[in-house]
Amino acid sequence: MQLTKDASGGVLKIAGALHISTAEELRDALREWVSGEARPCADLYKIDLSEVDECDASALQLLCSACKTAERSNKRLAFAGVSAAICDAVAALGLSLTGDQAVEQGREDAI
C-alpha cells in the first residue's frame, strides 16, 4: 500500500493492496488525515482510490469509518476515482457508499 497527499493536502491517494495486513497503517493514515487542519475548498476531503488493486472488507470498514468521522466533524469527504477492485469488494459485500460521499469520477454507479 502506498499513501500520498497532493501539495494542498486536500487529496489523499491510496494505491496498491488494501487488506487486513495493511489495516492498521491505513487506519492511522486516515485518522490523521481527516483529523488534520482545514483543507482548501470548504473542508472537502478527497480520497483517490483509482490505483487500488486489491481490497477486502477490513479496508472498506476503514473507508466507511473515515466517512463517518468526517461527517461528525462537519467535513465533506468525496471519492475521487474508484478502482475496479474497490467496486468489486463493495458489490461482493452488498454495500453502498452513496449519498454525501460522492464519487467524482470512475465507476460511480458501483458505490
C-alpha positions in Angstrom: 0.0 0.0 0.0 1.2 3.5 -0.9 -0.2 6.7 0.6 0.5 10.1 -0.9 -1.0 13.6 -0.4 -1.2 16.3 -3.0 0.6 19.6 -2.4 -2.5 21.2 -0.8 -3.2 18.2 1.4 -6.8 18.0 0.1 -6.4 14.7 -1.8 -5.1 11.5 -0.2 -4.2 9.0 -2.9 -4.2 5.3 -1.9 -2.6 2.8 -4.2 -1.8 -0.9 -4.0 -3.3 -3.7 -1.9 -5.7 -2.8 0.9 -6.3 -5.8 3.2 -6.1 -6.9 6.8 -2.3 -6.8 6.8 -2.3 -3.0 5.9 -5.4 -2.2 8.0 -3.5 -0.6 10.9 -1.4 1.6 8.7 -4.5 2.7 6.7 -6.5 3.4 9.8 -3.7 5.6 11.3 -3.3 7.5 8.0 -7.0 8.1 7.5 -7.4 9.2 11.1 -4.5 11.6 10.9 -5.6 13.0 7.5 -9.3 13.5 8.4 -8.5 14.9 11.8 -5.9 17.4 10.4 -6.2 21.1 9.7 -8.9 22.5 7.5 -8.4 21.9 3.8 -9.0 24.1 0.8 -12.4 24.1 -0.8 -14.5 24.4 2.3 -13.1 21.4 4.1 -13.6 19.0 1.2 -11.5 15.9 1.6 -10.9 13.7 -1.4 -9.7 10.1 -1.4 -8.3 8.9 -4.7 -8.8 5.1 -4.9 -8.2 4.8 -8.6 -5.0 2.8 -8.2 -6.1 0.3 -5.5 -5.6 -3.2 -7.0 -6.8 -5.3 -4.1 -9.4 -4.6 -1.4 -11.0 -6.6 1.4 -13.7 -5.9 4.0 -11.3 -4.5 6.6 -10.3 -1.7 4.2 -13.9 -0.9 3.3 -14.7 -0.7 7.0 -12.0 1.8 7.5 -13.2 3.9 4.5 -16.7 3.9 5.9 -15.3 4.9 9.3 -13.4 7.8 7.6 -16.7 9.0 6.1 -18.4 8.9 9.4 -15.5 10.7 11.2 -15.6 13.4 8.5 -19.3 13.8 8.8 -19.2 14.2 12.6 -16.6 16.9 12.1 -18.7 18.8 9.6 -16.3 18.0 6.8 -17.2 16.7 3.4 -15.5 13.6 2.0 -15.5 12.6 -1.7 -14.0 9.6 -3.5 -12.0 11.0 -6.5 -11.6 7.9 -8.6 -12.5 4.3 -7.6 -10.8 1.2 -9.0 -12.4 -2.0 -10.1 -11.0 -3.7 -7.0 -12.9 -1.3 -4.7 -16.1 -1.7 -6.8 -15.9 -5.5 -6.7 -15.3 -5.5 -3.0 -18.3 -3.2 -2.4 -20.5 -5.3 -4.6 -19.4 -8.6 -3.1 -20.4 -7.3 0.4 -23.7 -5.7 -0.8 -22.5 -2.3 0.4 -23.1 1.3 -0.9 -21.2 4.4 -0.2 -23.5 6.8 -2.0 -25.1 9.9 -0.5 -22.8 12.6 1.0 -19.7 10.6 0.0 -19.8 11.5 -3.7 -17.8 9.7 -6.3 -16.3 12.3 -8.6 -15.1 10.1 -11.4 -14.7 6.5 -12.2 -17.4 3.8 -11.7 -19.9 6.0 -9.9 -22.8 3.5 -10.2 -20.9 0.9 -8.2 -20.7 2.7 -4.9 
